[in-house]
Amino acid sequence: MRIKKDDMVIVITGKDKGKTGKVLRAIPKQHRVVVEGVNIQAKHQKQTRTEQAEIKHVEGPIDVSNVMYYDDKAKEAIKIGYEVRDGKKVRVSKKTGNVID
């Protein structure tokens, strides 16, 4: 999976198409990511002894194929590739060749 936690991504398909946000959590085994402000779902919280019942709005996971890495400098979505530089595997922009990590 080429998208990691704390990456800026843009949603390319679905109801939130065009929104950008930071990846809050990556779930590689399911090929899903949780993006800030995207795929908002209502979660009903039962009442407990200490808390009142309420409806919370939380971000749900979306498939990683529905997002692309967002380059702040170029202000557009870019593809990510891998290269070995100085004996280390690094992520690079396929458009410019700049190192992302």
N, C-alpha and C positions, 0 to 999 in steps of 0.2 A: 504494500500500500504506500503510495507516494505522498499522501497527505498525513501530516503529523499534528499533534497538539500544539496550540498557539499559532498555527498558520492562519493567514487571512485567505479566505476562499470566497468565491462567488457561485451562487446557485445557477445552474444552466438549464434545468428543467423542473417542472412541477408548479405547484401553486405559488411558491415563493421565488419564482424565476427572477433573476436580476438583483436579488438582495445579496449584500456582502456581510460577512461576519467572521469572528474569530472562532476557531475550532476549540470547543471546551473539552471534548473527550473524543478519543479515537478508539474504535472497537474493531481491531483487525480481524478477529476470528469470524465476525459476521459481516465484514466489509462495510461498516457503517461509521458515521461520524455524527457528533452532536455539535451544531453550529449555533452561536449566540444569536437570538432573535429570529430563528428560522424554525418552521414546523412546530408552532406553539400549540400545545395540547392542554385541555382542562383536566386536572386531576382532582377528584373529590376526596377530601380528607375527612375521615370520621372523627367524631368528637371523642376526646379522651378526658381524663380527670383534670388535666392541666391546660388543655387547649380546646378552643371552640371548633365546631365543624366549619370548614371553609372550602372554597374552590380555588385551587392553586393553578396558575398557568405556568407550565414548564416546557422547555424545549425537548422535542422528541428526536430520536436518531433518524437520519436519512442515509440512503445508500451513497457510498463514496463516488459512484459513477455519475451522480447528479451534481457534483461540485467540481470546480477547477481552482487551482492555485491562483490568487489574485495578486498581481505585482503592483505595489503602491506607486512606484516610480513611473512605470509605463501606463498606469491606470487601465489595465486590461488583464484578461485571463491569459495565462500562459501554460504550456505543457512543461512537464518536469522530466528530466532524464538523469541518468547516473553516469559519473565518470570517476576514474581513479586518478587522483592528483596527490603527489607527494606520498604515495603509499596508502592513502585514505580514500574510501569510497564517499563521494559527496554528491549532493543533489545540485543540478545545474539547470538553468533556463534553456530550453531548446531554441528559443528565439534569439537571445543575446549571448548565451554561453556563460553568463555570470553565475557564480556560486551562490546558492540560496542559503545554505547553512552557515 
